[in-house]
Amino acid sequence: MDAVAKIRRIGNSFGVLLSRGLLERAHVSEGERVLISLKKVEPENMFGIWEDLPPFEHKKEDHEL
């Protein structure tokens, strides 16, 4: 099961938060041991279906109320 997570500082260490939904799908709970494999994900690849969309352009429009 794959998931993208951000490494965060926790005191003098680092940690990764895992969502409850991910843990439920993997059938693991607090206190259980898991094997984690690390692979760096480049920022441009983190947006899934949105990565090929053109940049957002804000168009100012005048509206009468």
C-alpha positions as CSV (number, residue, x, y, z in Angstrom):
1,M,0.0,0.0,0.0
2,D,1.5,3.3,-1.1
3,A,1.1,6.7,0.6
4,V,2.9,10.1,0.4
5,A,3.8,11.6,3.8
6,K,5.9,14.5,5.0
7,I,8.7,14.0,7.4
8,R,8.4,16.2,10.5
9,R,10.6,17.1,13.4
10,I,9.4,15.6,16.7
11,G,11.8,16.8,19.4
12,N,15.3,15.7,18.4
13,S,14.0,13.0,16.1
14,F,11.9,12.9,12.9
15,G,8.6,11.2,12.3
16,V,5.8,10.5,9.8
17,L,2.1,10.8,10.6
18,L,-0.1,8.1,9.0
19,S,-3.8,8.8,8.5
20,R,-6.4,6.7,10.4
21,G,-7.9,5.6,7.0
22,L,-4.5,4.3,5.7
23,L,-4.0,2.4,8.9
24,E,-7.5,0.9,8.8
25,R,-7.0,-0.2,5.2
26,A,-3.7,-1.9,6.1
27,H,-5.3,-3.5,9.2
28,V,-2.7,-2.2,11.6
29,S,-3.2,-0.2,14.9
30,E,-1.3,1.6,17.5
31,G,1.6,-0.3,19.0
32,E,1.9,-2.8,16.1
33,R,5.2,-3.0,14.2
34,V,5.3,-2.3,10.5
35,L,7.9,-2.4,7.8
36,I,8.4,1.0,6.0
37,S,10.2,1.4,2.7
38,L,11.4,5.0,1.9
39,K,11.6,6.6,-1.5
40,K,12.0,10.3,-2.0
41,V,9.1,11.8,-4.1
42,E,9.9,14.9,-6.1
43,P,7.4,17.7,-5.5
44,E,6.1,17.9,-9.1
45,N,5.0,14.2,-8.9
46,M,2.9,14.6,-5.7
47,F,-0.2,16.0,-7.4
48,G,-1.4,12.9,-9.2
49,I,-4.2,13.8,-11.6
50,W,-3.5,17.5,-11.5
51,E,0.2,17.4,-12.5
52,D,-0.6,17.8,-16.3
53,L,-3.0,20.7,-15.9
54,P,-1.9,24.2,-17.0
55,P,-1.1,26.8,-14.3
56,F,-4.0,28.5,-12.7
57,E,-4.8,31.9,-14.2
58,H,-7.0,34.3,-12.2
59,K,-9.2,36.4,-14.5
60,K,-10.7,39.5,-13.0
61,E,-14.3,40.0,-14.0
62,D,-16.6,42.9,-13.2
63,H,-20.0,41.8,-11.9
64,E,-23.0,44.0,-11.2
65,L,-25.0,43.4,-8.1
